């Protein structure tokens, strides 16, 4: 008895799958036929979209296993077949231009379109009854590399159907499959997916689901789509801002991270900043920076806030909410991403805004940035470079801020990296020295006293053009100060090295104009002039003077004039 029952169920299931297959083939042929219709293009496009959705839904159900009978599906398939036959008849009349009147045909097409939509909803309801359980195999195989656009569209439509009508597990698997293909080839798959009616809106609706996996996968897909500037308008139109902010409030860590990445991309357009603010997003974002320990999340949230800072009113609101103290605290973080993001945010806030710059300094911003440069800290080279940029932006126009910086060991830090750092850190320290040298004569004196010139000379024969130029420019600026001229020539090798590099017959790569500028400044110092005049490499300057190099001629004249004065003095005192 039981055997006969199981056989009956099996036959019923086979019959059901056969009917589904027949219906699928009928729909496919109708879709193909619709492309040859030249009249009523908008209405046929709408019908074609509904046919494709119905096709995807039936394709998903075809892969289902069932332990129940297929009777609910049979009646639906019968009704669908009637509608499809009607649609086929209308398509034939449109192809042959054999319809009696335009208004009547338009009405008939609207009726068919409505029926197709109702069939799609009916299939979805059958699925939701739980009479069908999915097999976990994917029906439509993932298109191969270089697949046609039609294959990609069919695959995406199939996934969309599963997302619409599937159980939670099927929805999750479909979203995972979607994210896999858009990660592998985002350009082709996203462009096709975005054209499917309702695709974006469905993903946006998933952001409000309580199931973490579905919310997370939807946020992940939307963050990829947001990477395309041309599609961001569609995301805004679909109402993505408010759900993303709700995810940031209540979602799990990964969902929040994808949501913040998505917001960071859509807020690259400052027009969307007000929408974030209107939904309370600024407060939510600042709260994450205060409370959350997930460094990657904080980093992307900083990126969103940085985009919002461009709107003056929103920036003022952030300041009132204590954003400056929050981000100065984040500068002290041991995480590289957090440090870099927070420093970047602070210097963006301060750009072109003296009052904000003063507030950052008042709340300890300079001290925090100087600590990042401290050799004893665990900060990375990237964080130190960002710190230096922040220091330059905050301190460039204020003597007081430079004094604060120097009081926190800034000179010692950069001198340490000039002497002991790897190549990237040495270059970073050289940039800092170059900047500091341009702030004041007092800074130049302090640098000379600390021993910077001896280190700068070592970089004059560096393989890097930028390093050689920066070292020469910094030296040229430092030796303008008389006290530094005396210090420079205390090392007998310094003058000889500069003169040696001026040999016109050798391929030296140092900027000769900068070297001559250094020597010109040194001629203001008596002991420096003597060392230049007595050097075995003085001939190099004389050769350049003979070649009509103006700075070399000036140096020779100055040396000659001084020698003549010495002779007169000798005669006068003899």
C-alpha positions as CSV (number, residue, x, y, z in Angstrom):
1,X,0.0,0.0,0.0
2,X,2.8,2.4,1.0
3,X,4.7,1.5,-2.1
4,X,1.8,2.4,-4.3
5,X,1.4,5.7,-2.5
6,X,5.1,6.7,-3.0
7,X,4.9,5.6,-6.7
8,X,1.9,7.9,-7.1
9,X,3.6,10.8,-5.5
10,X,6.7,10.3,-7.6
11,X,4.7,10.2,-10.9
12,X,2.9,13.3,-9.8
13,X,6.2,15.1,-9.2
14,X,7.5,14.0,-12.6
15,X,4.3,15.3,-14.2
16,X,4.7,18.6,-12.4
17,X,8.3,19.1,-13.5
18,X,7.3,18.2,-17.0
19,X,4.6,20.8,-17.0
20,X,7.0,23.4,-15.6
21,X,9.5,22.6,-18.3
22,X,6.9,23.0,-21.0
23,X,5.8,26.3,-19.6
24,X,9.4,27.5,-19.4
25,X,10.0,26.6,-23.0
26,X,6.8,28.4,-24.0
27,X,7.9,31.6,-22.2
28,X,11.4,31.4,-23.7
29,X,9.9,31.3,-27.2
30,X,7.6,34.2,-26.5
31,X,10.5,36.3,-25.2
32,X,12.5,35.6,-28.4
33,X,9.4,36.5,-30.5
34,X,8.9,39.7,-28.7
35,X,12.2,41.1,-29.9
36,X,10.9,41.1,-33.5
37,X,7.8,43.2,-32.7
38,X,8.2,46.8,-34.0
39,X,4.9,48.3,-32.7
40,X,4.0,49.4,-29.1
41,X,7.6,49.0,-28.0
42,X,7.1,50.3,-24.4
43,X,4.2,47.9,-23.7
44,X,6.1,45.0,-25.2
45,X,9.2,45.9,-23.1
46,X,7.0,45.8,-20.0
47,X,5.5,42.4,-21.0
48,X,9.0,41.1,-21.8
49,X,10.2,42.1,-18.3
50,X,7.3,40.3,-16.7
51,X,7.9,37.2,-18.9
52,X,11.6,37.1,-17.8
53,X,10.6,37.4,-14.1
54,X,8.1,34.6,-14.5
55,X,10.7,32.5,-16.3
56,X,13.2,33.0,-13.5
57,X,10.6,32.1,-10.9
58,X,9.6,28.9,-12.7
59,X,13.2,28.0,-13.3
60,X,13.8,28.3,-9.5
61,X,10.8,26.1,-8.7
62,X,11.8,23.5,-11.3
63,X,14.8,22.8,-9.1
64,X,12.7,22.2,-6.0
65,X,12.1,18.8,-4.4
66,X,8.7,18.1,-3.1
67,X,7.2,15.5,-0.8
68,X,3.7,16.9,-1.3
69,X,1.5,16.9,-4.4
70,X,1.9,19.5,-7.1
71,X,-1.9,20.3,-7.2
72,X,-1.5,24.0,-6.2
73,X,1.1,24.5,-8.9
74,X,-1.0,22.6,-11.6
75,X,-3.8,25.1,-11.5
76,X,-1.4,28.0,-11.7
77,X,0.4,26.5,-14.6
78,X,-2.9,25.9,-16.4
79,X,-3.8,29.6,-15.9
80,X,-0.4,30.7,-17.0
81,X,-0.6,28.6,-20.2
82,X,-3.9,30.3,-21.1
83,X,-2.3,33.7,-20.6
84,X,0.8,32.7,-22.6
85,X,-1.4,31.5,-25.5
86,X,-3.3,34.8,-25.4
87,X,0.1,36.7,-25.4
88,X,1.3,34.6,-28.3
89,X,-1.8,35.5,-30.3
90,X,-1.3,39.2,-29.6
91,X,2.3,39.0,-30.6
92,X,1.4,37.3,-33.9
93,X,-1.1,40.1,-34.7
94,X,1.6,42.8,-33.8
95,X,4.2,41.2,-36.0
96,X,1.8,40.9,-38.9
97,X,0.1,44.3,-38.3
98,X,-3.2,42.4,-38.4
99,X,-4.9,44.0,-35.4
100,X,-8.2,45.9,-35.8
101,X,-7.3,49.0,-33.9
102,X,-4.5,50.6,-31.8
103,X,-6.6,51.4,-28.8
104,X,-8.0,47.9,-28.6
105,X,-4.6,46.3,-29.0
106,X,-3.1,48.6,-26.3
107,X,-5.9,47.6,-24.0
108,X,-5.4,43.9,-24.7
109,X,-1.6,44.2,-24.0
110,X,-2.3,46.0,-20.7
111,X,-4.6,43.1,-19.7
112,X,-2.0,40.5,-20.6
113,X,0.7,42.4,-18.7
114,X,-1.5,42.6,-15.6
115,X,-2.2,38.8,-15.8
116,X,1.5,38.0,-16.1
117,X,2.2,40.1,-13.0
118,X,-0.5,38.3,-11.1
119,X,0.9,34.9,-12.2
120,X,4.3,35.9,-10.8
121,X,2.8,36.9,-7.5
122,X,0.8,33.6,-7.4
123,X,3.9,31.5,-7.9
124,X,5.5,33.4,-5.1
125,X,2.6,32.7,-2.8
126,X,2.7,29.0,-3.6
127,X,6.4,29.0,-2.6
128,X,5.6,30.8,0.6
129,X,3.1,28.1,1.6
130,X,6.0,25.7,2.2
131,X,4.7,23.0,-0.2
132,X,8.0,23.1,-2.2
133,X,11.4,22.8,-0.7
134,X,14.5,23.8,-2.6
135,X,17.3,21.6,-3.7
136,X,20.5,23.4,-2.8
137,X,22.0,22.9,-6.2
138,X,22.0,26.0,-8.4
139,X,19.8,25.4,-11.4
140,X,21.4,27.9,-13.8
141,X,25.1,27.5,-13.8
142,X,27.3,30.6,-13.4
143,X,28.1,31.9,-16.9
144,X,31.6,31.2,-18.1
145,X,34.3,33.9,-18.6
146,X,33.3,35.9,-21.6
147,X,29.7,34.8,-21.5
148,X,27.2,36.8,-23.6
149,X,25.1,39.5,-22.1
150,X,21.9,37.4,-22.5
151,X,23.5,34.6,-20.5
152,X,24.5,37.0,-17.8
153,X,21.0,38.5,-17.7
154,X,19.3,35.1,-17.5
155,X,21.6,34.1,-14.6
156,X,21.0,37.4,-12.7
157,X,17.2,37.1,-13.3
158,X,17.3,33.6,-11.9
159,X,19.1,34.8,-8.8
160,X,16.6,37.7,-8.5
161,X,13.7,35.2,-8.7
162,X,15.2,33.1,-5.9
163,X,15.7,36.2,-3.8
164,X,12.1,37.2,-4.3
165,X,10.3,33.8,-3.8
166,X,12.8,31.6,-1.9
167,X,13.0,30.6,1.7
168,X,15.5,32.4,3.9
169,X,18.1,29.8,3.0
170,X,17.5,30.1,-0.7
171,X,17.5,33.9,-0.5
172,X,20.9,33.8,1.3
173,X,22.4,31.4,-1.2
174,X,21.2,33.5,-4.1
175,X,22.7,36.7,-2.5
176,X,26.0,34.9,-1.9
177,X,26.0,33.8,-5.5
178,X,25.2,37.3,-6.6
179,X,28.1,38.8,-4.6
180,X,30.5,36.2,-5.9
181,X,29.9,37.2,-9.6
182,X,29.9,40.9,-9.0
183,X,33.1,40.6,-7.1
184,X,34.7,38.6,-10.0
185,X,33.4,40.9,-12.8
186,X,31.6,43.8,-11.3
187,X,31.4,45.9,-14.4
188,X,29.5,43.4,-16.6
189,X,27.2,41.9,-13.9
190,X,26.4,45.1,-12.1
191,X,25.5,46.9,-15.4
192,X,23.2,44.0,-16.4
193,X,21.7,43.7,-12.9
194,X,20.9,47.4,-12.6
195,X,18.8,47.3,-15.7
196,X,16.4,44.6,-14.3
197,X,13.3,46.3,-13.0
198,X,13.1,46.2,-9.2
199,X,16.6,44.8,-8.6
200,X,18.0,47.7,-6.6
201,X,14.8,48.3,-4.7
202,X,14.7,44.7,-3.6
203,X,18.2,44.8,-2.3
204,X,17.5,48.1,-0.5
205,X,14.5,46.5,1.2
206,X,16.7,43.7,2.5
207,X,18.6,46.2,4.6
208,X,15.7,46.4,7.0
209,X,15.5,42.6,7.5
210,X,16.3,41.3,11.0
211,X,18.2,38.3,9.6
212,X,21.9,39.2,9.8
213,X,23.1,37.1,6.9
214,X,20.5,38.5,4.4
215,X,21.1,42.1,5.6
216,X,24.9,41.6,5.4
217,X,24.8,40.1,1.8
218,X,22.5,42.8,0.6
219,X,24.7,45.6,2.1
220,X,27.7,44.0,0.5
221,X,26.1,43.9,-3.0
222,X,24.9,47.5,-2.6
223,X,28.4,48.7,-1.6
224,X,29.7,47.3,-4.9
225,X,27.0,49.0,-6.9
226,X,27.7,52.3,-5.2
227,X,31.2,52.0,-6.6
228,X,29.8,53.0,-10.0
229,X,29.2,56.7,-10.0
230,X,26.5,56.4,-12.7
231,X,24.4,54.2,-10.6
232,X,24.5,56.2,-7.3
233,X,21.5,58.3,-8.4
234,X,19.4,55.1,-8.7
235,X,20.4,54.1,-5.2
236,X,19.4,57.4,-3.8
237,X,16.1,57.2,-5.8
238,X,15.5,53.8,-4.3
239,X,15.7,55.4,-0.8
240,X,19.0,53.8,0.3
241,X,20.1,56.5,2.8
242,X,17.7,55.8,5.7
243,X,18.0,52.0,5.7
244,X,21.8,52.3,5.6
245,X,21.7,54.5,8.7
246,X,19.5,52.0,10.4
247,X,22.0,49.3,9.6
248,X,24.7,51.5,11.2
249,X,22.5,51.7,14.3
250,X,21.4,48.1,14.7
251,X,23.2,45.8,12.3
252,X,26.1,43.4,13.0
253,X,29.7,44.5,12.5
254,X,30.0,43.3,8.9
255,X,26.7,44.8,7.8
256,X,27.8,48.1,9.4
257,X,31.1,48.1,7.6
258,X,29.4,47.5,4.2
259,X,26.8,50.1,5.0
260,X,29.5,52.7,5.8
261,X,31.4,51.9,2.7
262,X,28.3,52.4,0.7
263,X,27.6,55.7,2.4
264,X,31.2,56.8,1.8
265,X,30.7,56.3,-1.9
266,X,27.3,58.0,-2.3
267,X,28.5,61.0,-0.2
268,X,31.3,61.8,-2.6
269,X,28.5,63.8,-4.1
270,X,28.0,66.6,-1.5
271,X,24.3,66.9,-2.6
272,X,23.6,63.7,-0.6
273,X,25.2,65.1,2.6
274,X,22.0,66.8,3.7
275,X,20.1,63.5,3.3
276,X,22.5,61.9,5.8
277,X,22.1,64.7,8.2
278,X,18.3,64.8,7.8
279,X,18.1,61.1,8.9
280,X,20.3,61.6,12.0
281,X,23.3,60.0,10.3
282,X,25.9,62.4,11.6
283,X,25.1,61.6,15.2
284,X,25.1,57.9,14.5
285,X,28.4,58.1,12.7
286,X,30.1,60.0,15.5
287,X,28.7,57.6,18.1
288,X,30.4,54.7,16.2
289,X,33.7,56.5,16.4
290,X,33.2,56.9,20.2
291,X,32.0,53.4,21.1
292,X,33.0,50.9,18.4
293,X,36.4,49.1,18.6
294,X,36.2,47.7,15.0
295,X,39.1,49.6,13.3
296,X,38.0,48.9,9.8
297,X,34.5,50.2,10.6
298,X,35.9,53.3,12.2
299,X,38.1,53.9,9.2
300,X,35.2,53.8,6.7
301,X,33.0,55.9,9.0
302,X,35.8,58.5,9.1
303,X,35.6,58.5,5.3
304,X,31.9,59.3,5.4
305,X,32.3,62.1,7.9
306,X,35.2,63.5,5.9
307,X,32.8,63.8,2.9
308,X,30.2,65.6,5.0
309,X,32.7,68.1,6.4
310,X,32.5,70.1,3.1
311,X,29.0,71.3,4.1
312,X,29.7,74.1,6.5
313,X,26.6,73.7,8.6
314,X,27.2,70.0,9.0
315,X,30.8,70.7,10.1
316,X,29.6,73.1,12.7
317,X,27.2,70.5,14.0
318,X,30.0,68.0,14.2
319,X,32.1,70.4,16.2
320,X,29.3,71.1,18.6
321,X,28.9,67.4,19.1
322,X,32.5,67.1,20.1
323,X,34.0,65.7,16.9
324,X,37.4,67.3,17.5
325,X,38.1,65.7,20.8
326,X,36.7,62.3,19.5
327,X,39.2,62.3,16.6
328,X,42.2,63.6,18.6
329,X,41.5,60.6,20.8
330,X,41.4,58.3,17.7
331,X,44.8,59.7,16.6
332,X,46.3,58.0,19.7
333,X,44.9,54.6,18.6
334,X,47.5,51.9,18.0
335,X,45.7,50.8,14.8
336,X,47.1,52.2,11.5
337,X,43.8,52.5,9.7
338,X,42.2,54.4,12.6
339,X,45.2,56.7,13.0
340,X,45.4,57.5,9.3
341,X,41.7,58.1,8.9
342,X,41.3,60.3,11.9
343,X,44.4,62.4,11.0
344,X,43.0,62.8,7.5
345,X,39.6,63.9,8.9
346,X,41.1,66.5,11.3
347,X,43.2,68.1,8.6
348,X,40.3,68.2,6.2
349,X,38.3,70.0,9.0
350,X,41.0,72.5,9.4
351,X,41.6,73.3,5.8
352,X,40.9,76.9,5.1
353,X,39.3,77.3,8.6
354,X,41.4,79.2,11.1
355,X,39.0,78.9,14.0
356,X,38.8,75.1,13.6
357,X,42.5,74.9,13.3
358,X,42.9,76.8,16.6
359,X,40.4,74.5,18.3
360,X,42.3,71.4,17.2
361,X,45.5,72.9,18.6
362,X,43.8,74.0,21.8
363,X,42.5,70.5,22.4
364,X,45.9,68.8,22.0
365,X,45.9,68.0,18.3
366,X,49.6,69.0,17.8
367,X,50.7,66.9,20.7
368,X,48.8,63.9,19.4
369,X,50.3,64.2,16.0
370,X,53.8,64.7,17.4
371,X,53.4,61.5,19.4
372,X,52.7,59.6,16.2
373,X,56.1,60.7,14.9
374,X,57.9,59.6,18.1
375,X,60.4,56.8,17.3
376,X,59.3,55.1,20.5
377,X,55.7,54.8,19.3
378,X,54.4,51.8,17.3
379,X,53.1,53.9,14.5
380,X,53.6,52.8,10.9
381,X,55.4,54.8,8.2
382,X,52.1,55.6,6.5
383,X,50.7,56.9,9.8
384,X,53.8,59.0,10.4
385,X,53.6,60.4,6.9
386,X,49.9,61.3,7.4
387,X,50.9,62.8,10.7
388,X,53.5,65.0,9.1
389,X,50.9,66.3,6.5
390,X,48.6,67.1,9.4
391,X,51.3,68.9,11.2
392,X,52.2,71.0,8.1
393,X,48.5,71.9,7.6
394,X,48.0,72.8,11.2
395,X,51.2,74.7,11.9
396,X,52.2,76.3,8.6
397,X,51.1,79.8,9.4
398,X,51.5,80.1,13.1
399,X,54.7,80.7,15.1
400,X,53.0,79.7,18.2
401,X,52.0,76.3,16.8
402,X,55.5,75.7,15.7
403,X,56.8,76.5,19.2
404,X,54.2,74.0,20.6
405,X,55.4,71.4,18.1
406,X,59.1,71.9,19.0
407,X,58.3,71.7,22.7
408,X,57.0,68.1,22.1
409,X,60.3,66.8,20.7
410,X,59.6,67.3,17.0
411,X,63.2,68.2,16.2
412,X,64.5,65.1,17.9
413,X,62.0,62.8,16.2
414,X,62.8,63.9,12.7
415,X,66.6,63.9,13.3
416,X,66.4,60.4,14.7
417,X,64.7,59.2,11.5
418,X,67.2,61.0,9.3
419,X,70.0,59.1,11.1
420,X,68.4,55.7,11.7
421,X,65.2,55.3,9.7
422,X,64.8,53.1,6.6
423,X,64.6,54.9,3.2
424,X,60.9,55.7,3.5
425,X,61.3,57.1,7.0
426,X,64.4,59.1,6.1
427,X,62.6,60.7,3.2
428,X,59.7,61.5,5.5
429,X,62.1,63.1,8.0
430,X,63.8,65.1,5.2
431,X,60.4,66.5,4.1
432,X,59.7,67.5,7.7
433,X,63.1,69.2,8.0
434,X,62.5,71.0,4.7
435,X,59.2,72.3,5.9
436,X,60.4,73.3,9.4
437,X,63.4,75.1,7.9
438,X,60.9,77.4,6.0
439,X,59.0,78.4,9.1
440,X,61.5,80.9,10.7
441,X,65.2,81.8,11.2
442,X,64.8,80.6,14.8
443,X,63.9,77.1,13.6
444,X,66.9,77.2,11.3
445,X,69.2,78.0,14.3
446,X,67.7,75.2,16.4
447,X,68.2,72.8,13.5
448,X,71.8,73.9,13.1
449,X,72.5,73.5,16.8
450,X,70.9,70.0,16.7
451,X,73.2,68.7,14.0
452,X,70.9,68.6,10.9
453,X,73.5,70.0,8.4
454,X,75.8,67.0,8.8
455,X,72.9,64.7,8.0
456,X,71.7,66.7,5.1
457,X,75.1,66.7,3.4
458,X,74.9,62.8,3.3
459,X,71.8,63.0,1.2
460,X,73.4,65.1,-1.5
461,X,74.6,62.0,-3.3
462,X,71.4,60.0,-2.9
463,X,70.1,58.0,-5.8
464,X,66.7,59.7,-5.5
465,X,66.4,63.0,-7.4
466,X,63.8,64.3,-5.0
467,X,65.9,63.5,-1.9
468,X,69.0,65.3,-3.4
469,X,66.9,68.3,-4.3
470,X,65.3,68.5,-0.9
471,X,68.5,68.1,1.0
472,X,70.2,70.8,-1.1
473,X,67.3,73.2,-0.8
474,X,67.1,72.7,3.0
475,X,70.9,73.3,3.3
476,X,70.6,76.4,1.1
477,X,68.0,77.8,3.4
478,X,69.8,76.9,6.6
479,X,73.2,78.5,5.7
480,X,71.6,81.8,5.2
481,X,71.8,82.1,9.0
482,X,75.3,83.3,10.0
483,X,75.6,80.9,13.0
484,X,74.9,78.0,10.7
485,X,77.6,79.1,8.3
486,X,80.2,78.8,11.0
487,X,78.9,75.4,12.1
488,X,78.9,74.1,8.5
489,X,82.6,74.8,7.8
490,X,83.7,73.4,11.2
491,X,83.7,70.1,9.3
492,X,86.6,70.5,6.8
493,X,85.1,67.9,4.4
494,X,81.8,69.8,3.9
495,X,83.2,72.6,1.7
496,X,85.4,70.3,-0.3
497,X,82.5,68.0,-1.0
498,X,80.3,70.8,-2.3
499,X,83.2,72.1,-4.6
500,X,83.9,68.5,-5.8
501,X,80.3,68.1,-6.8
502,X,80.6,71.1,-9.1
503,X,83.1,69.5,-11.4
504,X,81.6,70.3,-14.9
505,X,83.5,67.4,-16.4
506,X,81.8,64.8,-14.2
507,X,78.2,63.6,-14.4
508,X,77.1,64.7,-10.9
509,X,73.4,64.7,-10.5
510,X,73.1,67.4,-7.8
511,X,71.5,70.6,-8.8
512,X,74.5,72.9,-9.3
513,X,72.5,76.0,-8.9
514,X,71.5,75.0,-5.4
515,X,75.2,74.1,-4.6
516,X,76.3,77.5,-5.8
517,X,73.6,79.1,-3.7
518,X,75.0,77.3,-0.6
519,X,78.5,78.4,-1.4
520,X,77.4,82.0,-2.1
521,X,75.9,82.2,1.4
522,X,79.0,80.7,2.9
523,X,81.2,83.4,1.3
524,X,79.7,85.8,3.9
525,X,81.7,84.0,6.5
526,X,85.4,84.7,6.8
527,X,86.5,81.2,7.7
528,X,84.3,79.7,5.0
529,X,85.8,82.0,2.3
530,X,89.3,80.9,3.4
531,X,88.4,77.2,3.1
532,X,86.8,77.8,-0.3
533,X,89.8,79.8,-1.6
534,X,92.3,77.2,-0.3
535,X,90.4,74.1,-1.5
536,X,92.0,72.0,-4.3
537,X,88.5,71.9,-5.9
538,X,88.3,75.7,-6.3
539,X,89.1,75.2,-10.0
540,X,85.6,73.8,-10.5
541,X,84.0,77.1,-9.6
542,X,86.5,78.9,-11.9
543,X,85.6,76.6,-14.8
544,X,82.0,77.4,-14.3
545,X,82.7,81.1,-14.1
546,X,84.6,80.8,-17.4
547,X,81.5,79.1,-18.8
548,X,79.5,82.2,-17.9
549,X,77.6,80.6,-15.0
550,X,76.5,83.8,-13.2
551,X,76.5,82.4,-9.6
552,X,79.9,81.0,-10.1
553,X,81.2,84.4,-11.4
554,X,79.7,86.1,-8.4
555,X,81.5,83.7,-6.0
556,X,84.8,84.2,-7.9
557,X,84.5,88.0,-7.7
558,X,83.7,87.9,-4.0
559,X,86.7,85.7,-3.3
560,X,88.9,87.9,-5.5
561,X,87.7,91.0,-3.8
562,X,88.3,89.6,-0.4
563,X,91.8,88.5,-1.4
564,X,92.6,92.0,-2.7
565,X,91.4,93.5,0.6
566,X,93.7,91.1,2.5
567,X,96.6,92.2,0.4
568,X,95.9,95.9,1.2
569,X,95.5,95.1,4.8
570,X,98.8,93.3,4.8
571,X,100.5,96.3,3.2
572,X,98.8,98.8,5.5
573,X,100.0,96.9,8.6
574,X,103.5,96.2,7.4
